[in-house]
Amino acid sequence: MSGGRLVVEVVYPLPERQGIVTLDLPAGSTVRDALAAYRDRSGQPMSPDIEHAAVARYGHVIDRNDPVKDGDRLDILRPLTVDPKDARRRRAALHGRAKPKR
């Protein structure tokens, strides 16, 4: 984007939909700046507690002080509600495919 501006997408996945906000930020903005702008623009009553949530760029968790680049997509990561190992064990038990104990 011209004039020292950049466009960044911030995404927060909700169970029923995905909240996506496209932001126009000044050059030199950080992840923290993008999250603050997202919080201000989203207007969602169920806005995430982004002060403590992990943030990823292209699937890699990043620091809030990292600079953002034009075209970045930042994902605000929701906490896990179930331990993935426990969920897999439950699915395996339901389908009768539990691994035999050694």
Secondary structure by P-SEA (a helix, b strand, c coil): ccccbbbbbbbbbcccbbbbbbbbccccccaaaaaaaaaaccccccccccccbbbbccccccccccccccbbbbbbcccccccaaaaaaaaaaaaccccccc
